[in-house]
Amino acid sequence: MRGFSFAADARSFYYVHEALGAKRPHYRAAYRHVLGTAFDGDREIFYAGEDQRLRLHIVAGEKRLGFLVFRFCDKTYTDFYLWRFDSESPAELLVDNADYKFGPLLLKDRILAITDRDSPNSRIVEVRLRAGGPPEFVDVVAESDCPIRGWAVASDRIYVSYIRGVKSEIEVFGLQGRKLGQLPVAENDTVRIIGASTENDELLIEQESFTKPIQIWRYSPQTREPQLWARRGIPFDSQEYAHVQEWFSAKDGTRIPMFLVGRHDVLNKGPHPAIMTAYGGYGVPMTPQFSAFVSYLMERGCLFALPNIRNHRDLRCLAAQTQACWWEQP
């Protein structure tokens, strides 16, 4: 299933599905299904093409559907169509052959989207339609000095997550782009936006750290404080563990931070066995995350090391300095 949306009549829904074992496995189309009827009678409402390099996704809206068509060629190209529920007219092509990231969100009377067009770190824009020409992209949340990691709209607020250095942040904006503040995030926690609805003001956030298994919190501007909604039940006494931050020099002289995590007694004196992992591709640093495997090793006296490398050359430099045995994924 690559997309789903209930119809306005609440008796049917729209969907995109690539069935296993289909006679035409590369046929990309969207359909309408009426509840209580057989699926083989579903009506096709949009056809994207028939090619294994095509992917079709539905973008749900209150009165409209969006169709995102991705073509995976030498690079990824994106088309975006807009269609009103139950319209007899074909979907209207709004964005054609885009060679940049484009992720739209349909509001009641506006289209917002995340894009990296003319903005390598991405920005949130309003897509304004223009008769006889391509749509205009108007900044709502401008590009900043670090990449956008996630975003969501809940009621009249836009929530945007970033990683600055190795710290997670979630900034809050009004629908017109005025900055309203930040959500409270603990210094050593990693947070991710995982859910929101434009119809209410509640935001769902996933949170974890080296010593804290994944928890889900809900936030509402009415209460102004996150409330615990769910957590993973893992028998692990986080009070017995801590972490410190050390630094090493890369080949170009840049100072690279590295987390060391372990039991208090292990951090206070050494040497000890250590396990190290790292990733730094595409400008995406690894941040504090919980691992059942790593916690098992730390319980038995191991150190865990997480260098915040920029690329594989930093990792090779660190391995040479520490005489570590390491394996690089090809």
C-alpha positions as CSV (number, residue, x, y, z in Angstrom):
1,M,0.0,0.0,0.0
2,R,1.5,3.3,-1.1
3,G,-1.3,5.6,-0.2
4,F,-4.7,5.7,1.4
5,S,-7.4,8.3,2.0
6,F,-11.0,8.2,3.1
7,A,-13.5,9.8,0.7
8,A,-15.7,12.7,1.9
9,D,-18.8,10.4,1.9
10,A,-17.2,8.1,4.6
11,R,-18.4,5.1,2.6
12,S,-15.4,4.7,0.3
13,F,-11.7,5.3,0.2
14,Y,-8.9,5.9,-2.3
15,Y,-5.7,3.9,-2.5
16,V,-2.6,2.9,-4.3
17,H,-1.5,-0.7,-4.1
18,E,1.2,-2.8,-5.8
19,A,-0.1,-6.3,-5.4
20,L,2.3,-9.3,-5.2
21,G,1.9,-11.6,-8.1
22,A,-0.1,-9.1,-10.2
23,K,-0.3,-9.9,-13.9
24,R,0.9,-6.4,-14.7
25,P,3.3,-5.7,-11.8
26,H,4.5,-2.3,-13.0
27,Y,1.1,-0.8,-13.6
28,R,0.8,2.3,-11.4
29,A,-2.7,3.6,-10.7
30,A,-5.0,4.9,-7.9
31,Y,-8.4,3.5,-7.3
32,R,-11.6,4.2,-5.4
33,H,-13.1,1.4,-3.3
34,V,-16.7,1.4,-1.9
35,L,-17.0,-0.4,1.4
36,G,-18.9,-3.6,1.2
37,T,-18.1,-4.2,-2.5
38,A,-15.6,-6.5,-4.2
39,F,-12.2,-5.0,-4.9
40,D,-12.2,-6.2,-8.5
41,G,-14.9,-3.6,-9.2
42,D,-12.9,-0.6,-8.0
43,R,-12.8,2.4,-10.2
44,E,-9.5,3.7,-11.5
45,I,-9.2,7.4,-10.8
46,F,-5.6,8.1,-11.8
47,Y,-3.1,6.4,-14.0
48,A,0.6,7.3,-13.8
49,G,2.1,4.8,-16.3
50,E,3.5,1.3,-16.6
51,D,7.1,1.1,-15.8
52,Q,9.2,-0.6,-13.1
53,R,11.0,2.7,-12.5
54,L,7.7,4.5,-11.5
55,R,6.3,4.9,-8.0
56,L,2.9,6.4,-7.2
57,H,1.9,7.8,-3.9
58,I,-1.3,9.5,-2.6
59,V,-1.2,12.7,-0.6
60,A,-4.5,12.9,1.4
61,G,-6.4,16.2,1.8
62,E,-9.8,17.2,3.2
63,K,-11.3,18.0,-0.2
64,R,-8.5,17.1,-2.6
65,L,-6.1,14.3,-3.4
66,G,-2.5,14.8,-4.4
67,F,-0.7,12.2,-6.6
68,L,3.1,12.1,-6.4
69,V,4.8,10.3,-9.3
70,F,8.4,9.4,-8.9
71,R,10.6,8.4,-11.8
72,F,13.9,6.7,-10.9
73,C,16.2,7.3,-13.8
74,D,19.8,8.7,-13.7
75,K,18.3,10.8,-10.9
76,T,14.9,11.0,-9.3
77,Y,12.2,13.1,-11.0
78,T,8.9,14.1,-9.4
79,D,5.5,15.1,-10.8
80,F,2.7,16.3,-8.6
81,Y,-1.0,16.3,-9.6
82,L,-4.0,17.6,-7.8
83,W,-7.5,16.2,-8.1
84,R,-10.8,17.2,-6.3
85,F,-12.8,14.4,-4.8
86,D,-15.4,12.9,-7.2
87,S,-14.4,15.3,-10.0
88,E,-15.1,14.1,-13.5
89,S,-12.1,16.2,-14.7
90,P,-8.6,14.7,-14.8
91,A,-6.0,15.5,-12.2
92,E,-4.2,18.8,-12.8
93,L,-0.4,18.7,-13.2
94,L,1.1,21.3,-10.8
95,V,4.8,20.3,-10.6
96,D,6.4,18.7,-13.6
97,N,9.7,16.8,-13.9
98,A,11.1,18.2,-10.7
99,D,14.7,17.2,-10.1
100,Y,14.6,18.4,-6.5
101,K,12.9,17.1,-3.3
102,F,9.2,17.9,-3.1
103,G,7.0,16.7,-0.3
104,P,3.6,18.4,-0.2
105,L,1.0,18.6,2.5
106,L,-2.6,19.5,1.6
107,L,-4.3,21.9,4.1
108,K,-7.9,23.1,3.8
109,D,-7.1,26.0,1.5
110,R,-3.4,25.9,1.0
111,I,-0.6,23.6,-0.1
112,L,2.6,23.5,2.0
113,A,5.7,21.5,0.9
114,I,9.2,20.7,1.9
115,T,11.7,21.2,-0.9
116,D,15.4,21.5,-1.4
117,R,15.1,23.6,-4.6
118,D,17.6,26.4,-4.3
119,S,18.0,25.4,-0.6
120,P,20.4,22.4,0.1
121,N,19.3,22.3,3.8
122,S,15.6,22.4,2.7
123,R,12.8,24.8,3.5
124,I,9.0,24.8,4.0
125,V,7.2,26.7,1.3
126,E,3.6,27.5,0.3
127,V,2.8,26.3,-3.2
128,R,0.8,29.1,-5.0
129,L,-0.9,28.2,-8.2
130,R,-0.5,30.5,-11.2
131,A,-2.7,30.3,-14.3
132,G,-0.8,29.2,-17.3
133,G,2.5,28.8,-15.6
134,P,4.4,26.8,-12.9
135,P,3.4,27.3,-9.3
136,E,5.2,29.9,-7.1
137,F,7.2,28.7,-4.1
138,V,6.8,31.2,-1.2
139,D,9.0,30.7,1.9
140,V,7.1,29.9,5.1
141,V,10.0,28.4,7.0
142,A,13.2,29.6,5.4
143,E,16.4,27.5,5.0
144,S,18.6,27.5,8.0
145,D,22.2,26.6,8.7
146,C,21.4,22.9,9.3
147,P,19.1,20.4,7.4
148,I,15.5,19.9,8.2
149,R,15.1,16.4,9.7
150,G,11.3,16.3,9.9
151,W,8.2,18.5,10.0
152,A,4.5,18.3,10.7
153,V,1.5,20.6,10.9
154,A,-0.9,20.4,13.9
155,S,-3.8,22.8,14.0
156,D,-2.3,26.3,13.5
157,R,1.4,25.4,14.1
158,I,4.2,24.0,12.1
159,Y,6.8,21.9,13.9
160,V,10.2,21.5,12.3
161,S,13.0,19.3,13.7
162,Y,16.8,19.9,13.2
163,I,20.0,18.4,14.5
164,R,22.5,21.2,15.4
165,G,25.8,19.6,15.9
166,V,24.7,16.5,17.8
167,K,21.7,18.1,19.6
168,S,18.1,17.6,18.5
169,E,15.8,20.6,18.3
170,I,12.2,21.2,17.4
171,E,11.2,24.7,16.5
172,V,7.6,25.9,16.4
173,F,6.2,28.3,13.7
174,G,2.8,29.8,13.0
175,L,1.2,28.9,9.6
176,Q,2.5,32.1,8.1
177,G,6.0,31.4,9.2
178,R,6.4,33.5,12.4
179,K,8.6,31.7,14.9
180,L,6.8,30.9,18.2
181,G,9.5,29.1,20.1
182,Q,11.0,25.7,20.7
183,L,9.8,22.5,22.3
184,P,11.7,21.4,25.5
185,V,14.2,18.7,24.6
186,A,16.7,17.2,27.0
187,E,20.3,17.9,26.2
188,N,21.3,14.3,25.4
189,D,18.0,13.0,23.9
190,T,17.3,12.3,20.2
191,V,13.8,13.4,19.2
192,R,11.8,12.7,16.0
193,I,8.4,14.0,14.9
194,I,6.3,10.9,14.1
195,G,2.7,12.1,13.9
196,A,0.3,15.0,13.8
197,S,-3.0,16.0,12.4
198,T,-4.0,19.3,10.9
199,E,-7.4,18.9,12.6
200,N,-6.2,19.1,16.2
201,D,-3.2,20.5,18.0
202,E,-1.6,17.3,19.3
203,L,1.9,16.3,18.2
204,L,3.5,12.9,18.7
205,I,7.3,12.8,19.3
206,E,9.6,9.8,19.6
207,Q,12.4,10.2,22.2
208,E,15.4,8.2,23.2
209,S,19.0,8.4,24.4
210,F,22.0,6.1,25.0
211,T,20.4,5.0,28.3
212,K,16.7,5.6,27.6
213,P,14.7,3.2,25.5
214,I,12.3,4.6,22.9
215,Q,9.4,6.6,24.4
216,I,6.5,8.3,22.6
217,W,5.4,11.7,24.0
218,R,2.5,13.8,23.0
219,Y,2.6,17.6,23.1
220,S,-0.1,20.2,23.0
221,P,0.3,24.0,23.2
222,Q,-2.6,24.0,25.6
223,T,-0.6,22.1,28.3
224,R,2.8,23.4,27.1
225,E,4.5,20.3,28.5
226,P,5.1,16.9,26.8
227,Q,3.2,14.0,28.3
228,L,4.3,10.4,28.2
229,W,2.1,8.3,25.9
230,A,4.0,5.0,25.5
231,R,7.4,3.4,26.2
232,R,9.3,0.3,25.5
233,G,9.6,-1.9,28.5
234,I,13.2,-3.0,28.7
235,P,14.8,-4.0,32.0
236,F,17.7,-1.6,32.1
237,D,18.8,0.6,35.1
238,S,19.9,3.8,33.4
239,Q,21.1,5.3,36.7
240,E,24.1,3.0,36.6
241,Y,25.4,4.5,33.3
242,A,26.6,7.8,32.0
243,H,28.4,9.3,29.0
244,V,31.2,11.7,28.4
245,Q,32.2,13.6,25.3
246,E,35.8,13.5,24.0
247,W,37.4,15.0,20.9
248,F,39.9,13.8,18.3
249,S,41.6,15.6,15.4
250,A,40.7,14.7,11.8
251,K,43.3,14.7,9.0
252,D,42.4,18.3,8.1
253,G,42.8,19.4,11.7
254,T,39.0,19.7,12.5
255,R,38.1,18.7,16.0
256,I,35.5,15.8,15.9
257,P,33.3,15.0,18.9
258,M,32.9,11.5,20.2
259,F,30.5,10.1,22.8
260,L,31.8,7.4,25.3
261,V,29.1,5.6,27.1
262,G,29.4,3.0,29.9
263,R,28.9,2.1,33.6
264,H,30.2,4.8,36.0
265,D,33.0,2.6,37.2
266,V,34.1,1.8,33.6
267,L,34.1,5.5,32.6
268,N,36.2,6.5,35.7
269,K,39.1,4.2,35.0
270,G,40.4,2.0,32.1
271,P,41.3,0.5,29.8
272,H,38.3,-1.6,28.9
273,P,37.0,-3.4,25.9
274,A,35.0,-1.1,23.6
275,I,32.6,-1.3,20.7
276,M,32.5,1.6,18.2
277,T,30.2,2.4,15.4
278,A,29.8,5.6,13.3
279,Y,28.0,7.0,10.3
280,G,28.4,10.4,8.6
281,G,27.1,10.1,5.1
282,Y,24.9,12.8,3.5
283,G,25.5,15.2,6.3
284,V,23.5,13.1,8.7
285,P,25.3,12.6,12.1
286,M,24.4,9.8,14.5
287,T,22.9,11.0,17.7
288,P,22.2,9.3,21.0
289,Q,20.1,6.2,20.5
290,F,19.3,3.2,22.7
291,S,20.5,-0.3,21.6
292,A,19.6,-3.5,23.5
293,F,22.8,-5.1,22.1
294,V,25.0,-2.2,23.3
295,S,23.3,-2.1,26.7
296,Y,24.0,-5.9,27.1
297,L,27.7,-5.3,26.4
298,M,27.9,-2.3,28.7
299,E,26.3,-4.3,31.5
300,R,29.3,-6.6,31.2
301,G,31.9,-3.8,31.3
302,C,32.3,-2.7,27.7
303,L,32.6,0.9,26.6
304,F,30.5,2.2,23.7
305,A,32.0,4.8,21.4
306,L,30.1,6.9,18.9
307,P,32.3,9.4,17.0
308,N,30.3,12.0,15.1
309,I,32.2,11.7,11.9
310,R,31.6,13.7,8.7
311,N,32.8,10.9,6.3
312,H,34.8,7.7,6.1
313,R,38.1,9.5,6.2
314,D,37.4,10.7,9.7
315,L,36.7,7.1,10.8
316,R,39.9,5.9,9.3
317,C,41.8,8.7,11.1
318,L,40.2,7.7,14.4
319,A,40.9,4.1,13.9
320,A,44.6,4.9,13.2
321,Q,44.8,7.0,16.4
322,T,43.2,4.4,18.6
323,Q,44.6,1.3,16.9
324,A,41.0,0.0,16.6
325,C,39.9,-2.9,14.5
326,W,37.0,-1.7,12.3
327,W,35.0,-2.7,9.2
328,E,33.7,-0.3,6.6
329,Q,30.5,-1.1,4.8
330,P,31.1,-1.0,1.0
